[in-house]
Amino acid sequence: MTSSEKQLTDYTLKPLTDSVIALEIPLSSAGSRLDNALTALLPRYSRSRIQAWIKQASVQVNGHICSVKDKVWGGESVLIHPEQHPAELPALPEAIALDVVYEDDALLVINKPAGLVVHPGSGNWQGTLLNALLHHAPQLTHIPRAGIVHRLDKDTSGLLVVAKTLETQTHLVRQLQTRSVKRIYLAVAQGAIGQDGCVDAPIGRHPAQRTKMAVVAHGRTAVTYYSVICRFIGSTLVRCTLETGRTHQIRVHMQSIGHPLIGDPVYNRTRSNDLECIRCFPRQALHAAELGLIHPFSGETMQWRIDAPDDFSRLIECLTRDNEDRRRER
C-alpha cells in the first residue's frame, strides 16, 4: 500500500479476497465522476486502467454496474474485481513454427518471417516470437525476455539471435554495446540514390507523434552505412549496415535523407509509383540478410546469411523487369 493510499484507510474496507477491492467513496468526492473518484482513491492504478474496469463491468457501486461518467456523492460502497493487464501476466508457450537457422546449447538463430511480432506488447499479447521460443526451448522461461537480445520490427524479415543461457545473454548484450555484432540488411528505398554513404544522426521519439521515431537533437547516437546494389527506375536496392541498433533505425535514417523505404506504412505514405508491385507492397521492404557475432563459449567468429523471402524477391524481380523493359523502349 502506498503512502497516499494509507491516508484513505478511513474509506477503504477490508478486502474480501485477494482479487477484490472493496472501498467506500468519501464525502470529499461528492459530485465527481466515478472514474475520477476511483483514480484519486487508488493512485497505484492509472485512470485509463480504472476506466477499462468500469467499461468491463468489473466495478459495482452499491451493487449496480455504472458507467465511467456516472457521478458519486459520497458513502457509496464500491466493489472492484480488477482484471490483470496482459503486460502483468506471464507469457505462455505457443506452438508457433520457427525457422531455425542454427542452434546449440548457447544460442539460437532464427529466420523471422514478416508479420511476426518479436515481443508481446500493446495489441500483440500472444502469437509472438517470444511465445514461440518458450514452446521451442522451455528453459528460456528462466531467461529475461526469453533470451531475446535485439529485435526486428514486426514487418521486417530476417535473422535474429536468441540467448539460451544467462551467460550467453550477458555476452551478446556486451557485443551489441561494443558494436561487434555484424548486422546487414537489404532494403528497397524510394528514389535514385547516387552513391554510397553514411547517416550519422541521433534518433529518439518523434516530438509530436509518440508512436514514431525521428532524427532529433536529443536522441541516442545512431549510425547507418548504406551502399548501392542496384538502381531501378524510381527506387534503389541498398545494403545497410548497422553500427548501432536503435528502434526503426534504417527506416528513420533513410527517410531523413529523402529515401524512405518502399511500402513503409509509417515513414513513407507515398504510393504514387506507376508500378503495381511498388504500390501494393504490403510492408517496409527491409530484410535482415546477414548476422555475425563471436560465439560466447568457443570464441569463434560466426556468420549467417539468409535469402530474402518470396515477397521481397518478387519485388526485386518486378523492378528488374521494369528496368529491362524501359531500356528496350529506348
N, C-alpha and C positions, 0 to 999 in steps of 0.2 A: 504493500500500500504506500503511495507517495504521500509526502507531507501535506499536499493540497487536499488529498482525499481524507487524511486523518482529521482535517478541520471539519469535515462534513459528517462525522460519525453520529451526530445527533439526528441526522436524517436518514442514515443508512441502516437497514435492518440486517439481521443475521442472514448470511447466505443460506438458502435452502439446500442446495447441493453445490458441488464444485463447479458445475456448469451453469448455474443460475445466479443472476444478480438481483437482489431484492432491495429496493430503496423507497424512500418517501420524498416527494417533491417539497422543498421548503417554501415557506410563505414569501421568501425573498425572490422567488422565481415567478411569482404571480404575474400573469399576462404574457409570459414568454412562450415562444413556440416550443413544442415538445423536444425537437432535436437540439435546440439551443440550451434548454434546461438540462438535458441529459449530458450534453457536452461539458457544461460547467461542473456537473456533479461527478463526471467520470473523465478527468483530464488525461488519463493514460490512453484513452481511445480518441481517434480523430473524429471530427464532425461527419465526414463522409462515411466512416465506418458505422457510426451510430445511425445515420440516415439509412444505410443499407439494411441494418437490422430492422428498423421500423418498417421499411418497404417490404421486407421478407416476412412480416407478421411475427417477428421474434420478440416484439415488445408489447406488453399488455399494461394498460392503465386502468386501474380499478376493474380488472378482469375483461377489459374490452380492447380490441385492436384499434389503433388510431393511425392517423396519417402524420407525416412529418410536420405539417403546418398547423396541426391542432394545438390549441392553447391549453396551458395548465395554469391552475390558480392556487396551488399550494395544498398540501395534505393528501394528494393522490398517492396511492400505493402502486408502485411500478415493479413489474417482473420482466427481466430481460433474459432471454435464452440466447446467449451470444454464440454465433457460429464462427469457427476459426476461419481466418483469412487463408486462402490457399498458400500464401507465402509462409505461413506458420506451420503448415503440415509437412511431414517428411515426404520427400519424393519417393515414388514407388517404382519397382522394376516393371518394365513393359516389354513384351516380346516384339520388338521392332527390329527388323532385319538391318544388320550393319555390313557395310562393305569394308572388311578388314584387309588392309594392305600389308601390315606387319604386326606381329605380336610376339612378345617374350615375357619373362617374369617381371620385367621392369616397366615396360611401356607398350603402348598400343597406338598404331597409326591408322586412322580412319579416312576413307574417301567419302566425305559428307555430300549427300545429294542436295541440290537446290530445293528449298521448301521445308527442310528440316531445321527446326529451332534448336540451338545448341543447349541452352539452359532455360529452365522454367522461368516465366516472367509474366507480366500483365497480358492477359488474353491467351497465354500459352502455358497452362499449368501442367498439362500432360502431353504425351506424344513427342517428347523432346529427345535429343541425343543423350542427355543425362539419364532419362528413364531407360533408354535402350542400353546404356552402359551398365546400369545396375543389374539388368537382366543378364547381360553377356558375361559380366565378371562381378558376382555378388560381393566380393571383398572390397569393391570400391565404395561400399556403404560407409566404410571407416575412413575414407579419404575425403577431405574437403572438396566440395563441388564435383565429387565422383572422379577426381583426378584431372578435371579439365583445367588447363593452364593458359590457354588462349582460345579465342572464339572466331568463328566465321559468321557473318550475317546470315539470317535465315535463307535468303535467296542467292547466296554465294555458294558455289560448289567447290569441292576440292579437299586438300589434305589438312589434317588436324591431328596433333599428337595428344595423347592422354597418359598421365602418370598412373601406374598401378601400385606404387608404394609411396609412403610419405617422403622417403629419401629421394626417390626419383622426382617427385613433385618439387621439392626444395631445389634440387639440382637444375631442373628445367626452368623454374622461375628465375634462378640466378643467371642462366644462359640468356633468357629473354631480357633481363635487366642489363646485361653486359653486351647485348645486341649481337651475340654469336650464333643465334638461331637464324638459319637462312630460309626466307620465305619469298617465293617468287610467284607472281600472278600473271595470268593472261587477261587482258581487258580490251574491249572494243570501245573506243572513245569517239565521240561526235566531232566531226570536222577533220581537217587535214593538219596533222602535227608535222611541222617542218623538220625538226631534229630532236635528237635525244636530249634529255635534260634532267633536272632535279628540282623538286619542290621542297623547300625548307621553310615551313610556315607552321606556327603553333595552332593547335586545334583544341577547341573547347565547345561548350554548349552554345547553341545559337542564342543570341541575346533576346530574341523575341519569340522564337519557336522552339520550345524546350525539348521537343522530341527530335530535333535536328542537331547536327554538329556543324561547326563553321570554323573558318580561319579567323581567329580572334587574338588580339594582342596579349591577353592574359591567359591564353591557352597553354597546353603542355607541348613541349618540343615534339615536332613530327617531321620526319624526313622520308620522302619517297623518290626513288630514282626510276625513270622511265626511258625505254628505248623503243624505237620504231621497228616493228617486224614487217608490216605490210601496210601500204596506203591504199585505201579504196576510194571510190567516189563519195565524198561526204563523210568518211569515217576512217579511223586508223586502228589497226591491231597493234597493241603495245605490250611490252613486257615490263611489269612493275616490280621493283624490288623494295621491300620494306626494311628500313633501318630501325624504325620504331613501330609500335603496333597500337595506334590509337583507334578508337571507335570510328568506323566509316572512313578510315584514313585515305585510302585510294580514291574513294568516291568523292570526298570533300576536296582533296588536293587537285584532282583532275578537273573538277568543276571550277576551282579557283583560278585555273589558267585558261578557262574558256573551252574546255573539252570534257564535259560531263560524260558519264558512261551511257552507252545505248541502253534503253529500257529501264533506267534508274527511276523508280516512281517517286523518289524523294528529292533528288538533286538534279533531275532532268525531266522537266514536264513537256519538252518539245517533242512532238510526234509528226512533224511536217514533212519528213522524208518521203519521197515517192515510192520507195521500196517497201513492199508489204512485210518482208522479213524483218525490217527495222521497226516499222510502225507497230507490228504485232508481237515483238519480242517481249515475253511476259515478266522479265526480271532484269536486274542490272547484269550486263554482260561482263561478269567477273568470275574467274576460276583460279583457285589456289593450286597451281600446277606443280610446284616443287617445294620440298621441305628438307632442310638439312640441320643436323644437330650433332652434338657429341654424346655418345651413349654414357649415361651416368655411372655405369658399373665398369664397362670394359674400356672406356676412354676412346673408343673407336669413333671416327667421324662417319656418320651415316647419312645417306641421302635417298630420297624417294622422288619419283616423278609420276604423275598420273595424267592420262589423256583427258582432254575436255569432254564433257558429257555431250550427248547427241544434240540437244537443242543449241548449244554453243557451236558445235561443229557444223550444224546445218546453217547457222547464221554466217559463218565464215565461207562456206560453200556458196551461199547465195550472193554474198558480197564479191567473191572471186568471179563468179559467172557474170555479174553485172559489170565488173571491170573489163572482162574479155569482150562482152557484147558491145560496150561503148568504144573499145579500141577498134573493133571490126567496123563499126559505123563510121569511123573517121576515114 
